[in-house]
Amino acid sequence: MSTVRRWWRGLSDGLREFYVAPYRRTFARAQREEDDLFTLIVLSEALGVPNPASYYTIELLPLLHERVHEWHTRMGMDRSPLENVACC
């Protein structure tokens, strides 16, 4: 019985991979774009864009500090647009 179960699990995993694989890149790109928008919203006050929710988003700045370099290079900026964050 265990060989049948193992075969069925292998078939199930193979079919799942067959159906999920074409969309993996699409979902990764959508997640990256969503993360970039979130970063822009959190950093908007530092970039000079008025943010009505800055009281709540200021708490998230330490969490994004490590990802600022990835973000500004992906957005096409040579250097960090933030004065107090020098990463390059």
N, C-alpha and C positions, 0 to 999 in steps of 0.2 A: 504494500500500500504506500510506503514511503517513496518508492521510485516513481509511482504515478503522481504523487503530490509534488515531488521535486520537478518532474517533467512539466506539470501544469504550471507551477510557479515560474519556471524558466520561460515557458510560452507566454505567460501573462506579462512578465518583465520585458520580453522581447517586443510584444505588441505595444506595450506602453511606450517604450523607447521609440518605436516606429512612428507612433502618432504624435509624440511630444517633441521629438527632435527638430522638425521643421519650424516650430514656433519658439524654440528656446532663445534664439537670437532676437526675435521680435519682442519677446517679453523682457529680455535683458535690456534692450534699447529703451523700451517704455519705462522700465524701472530707473534707468540712468537719467532719462529726461525728467521724470518725476522728482528724483533727487536733486537735479540741477535747479528746478523750479523752487523746491523747498529751500535750497541754499540761497537762492536769490531773494526769496521772501525774508529769510532770517537776516541776511546781510544788507537788505535794502536801506535801512537807516544809516548804516556806515557808508553806503555808496551815494547818499544824498537824496534818496527817494523817500518821501514821507510814508511812514508805515503806521497805520492806526493801531496795529497790534504789537507795536514795538515793546510795550511793557511785558508782554508774554514771551516774545521771541528773543529778548535779550538773554534769557536764561539758557538758551540753546547755543549761544556763541561758543562756549568752551567745547562743546561736542563737535562743532564743525571746524574747529581750528586746524585739525590734522588734515582735513580734506580740502582746504582752501587752494592748495597748489594744484591738485587734480582738476578742481573746478575751473580756475581761471585759465589754465592751459587748454581745457576742453572748450571754453568759451572764446578762445582765440586771443587772449591777452598775454603779452610778453611777461609782464610783471604783475604782482598782486595789486589790485586797485585800492586796497585798504592801506592807509598810512601806517597803522600800528602793527600790521602783520607783514613782515618781510620774509618771504620764503625763497626768493630766487636771487 
